[in-house]
Amino acid sequence: MQISRLEKLLEFIKNEPEDEFLKYALATEYLRLNETDKALEYYEDLVNNHPGYVGTYYHLGKLYEALNRKEDAIATYEKGMKTAREKRDNHALSELQAVYNELAGIEHDDDDY
């Protein structure tokens, strides 16, 4: 019998319950399987307990958008932009800025970043 990716990840997280990458991988896998409640649980855990894991903010914000939680998405993008600036992660910052601007209805020229 083939072991699914989800089953493997769940087995790994038993041994490393605070591993940021495993939590992120589980959130992404649950989202892929359309289990949005479980994906949301892992993404929210990451931003609350591992706020420096910058990649989470984009995906959590997009999930909030899909769930029609616009204010939560905006707040998540804002927190992610702040974290990306602190970490000097310009790639993540530009992605977060773009989705934030789109959702908030802000238009900027590329030179404004």
C-alpha positions as a printed Julia matrix, in Angstrom:
113×3 Matrix{Float64}:
   0.0    0.0     0.0
   1.27   3.44   -0.99
   1.72   5.91    1.86
   0.32   9.33    0.97
   2.3   12.54    1.22
  -0.06  13.67    4.0
   0.54  10.5     6.01
   4.31  10.94    5.66
   4.13  14.55    6.81
   1.94  13.64    9.78
   4.45  10.97   10.77
   7.34  13.45   10.5
   5.58  16.08   12.61
   5.09  13.58   15.43
   8.87  13.56   15.84
   9.37  17.3    15.2
   6.15  19.0    16.4
   7.6   22.52   16.22
   9.3   22.23   12.84
   8.3   25.29   10.79
   8.86  23.66    7.44
   6.76  20.61    8.34
   3.92  22.82    9.55
   4.12  24.8     6.32
   4.2   21.61    4.25
   1.17  20.25    6.11
  -0.77  23.48    5.62
   0.03  23.41    1.92
  -0.9   19.74    1.6
  -4.2   20.24    3.41
  -4.95  23.18    1.13
  -4.16  21.02   -1.91
  -6.63  18.44   -0.57
  -9.29  21.16   -0.09
  -9.23  20.73    3.69
  -9.22  24.46    4.3
  -9.97  24.25    8.05
  -6.86  22.17    8.68
  -4.76  24.31    6.32
  -5.94  27.43    8.15
  -5.06  25.86   11.5
  -1.46  25.2    10.43
  -0.97  28.56    8.69
  -2.35  30.43   11.71
  -0.14  28.37   14.02
   2.85  29.42   11.94
   2.13  33.16   12.05
   1.36  33.0    15.78
   4.21  30.74   16.9
   6.8   31.17   14.13
   6.24  34.74   12.91
   9.61  34.83   11.16
   8.58  32.17    8.64
   7.89  34.78    5.96
   6.42  32.48    3.3
   3.36  31.83    5.42
   1.9   35.32    5.17
   1.24  35.25    1.44
  -0.51  31.88    1.55
  -2.51  32.62    4.69
  -3.61  35.93    3.21
  -4.7   34.23   -0.01
  -6.62  31.64    2.01
  -8.34  34.41    3.96
  -9.25  36.05    0.64
 -10.73  32.76   -0.62
 -12.77  32.54    2.6
 -14.05  36.12    2.07
 -12.14  37.35    5.11
 -10.76  40.51    3.48
  -9.82  42.34    6.69
  -7.91  39.3     7.97
  -6.12  39.05    4.62
  -5.12  42.72    4.7
  -3.86  42.44    8.28
  -1.91  39.31    7.37
  -0.28  40.98    4.38
   0.62  44.01    6.53
   2.21  41.81    9.19
   4.01  39.83    6.49
   5.39  42.99    4.88
   6.69  44.16    8.25
   8.34  40.78    8.86
   9.81  40.67    5.35
  11.29  44.16    5.84
  12.82  43.12    9.16
  14.36  40.05    7.52
  15.37  42.05    4.45
  13.53  39.56    2.26
  12.83  41.83   -0.7
  11.34  39.09   -2.86
   8.69  38.21   -0.24
   8.14  41.9     0.44
   7.41  42.66   -3.21
   4.99  39.72   -3.5
   3.16  40.72   -0.33
   3.08  44.39   -1.36
   1.55  43.45   -4.72
  -1.28  41.34   -3.25
  -1.86  43.9    -0.51
  -2.11  46.75   -3.0
  -4.49  44.76   -5.18
  -6.75  43.81   -2.29
  -6.67  47.27   -0.72
  -7.29  48.92   -4.08
  -3.99  50.8    -4.06
  -2.22  51.47   -7.33
   1.52  52.14   -7.4
   4.09  52.51  -10.08
   6.92  49.98   -9.84
   9.2   52.84   -8.81
   7.22  53.34   -5.6
   8.65  50.24   -3.96
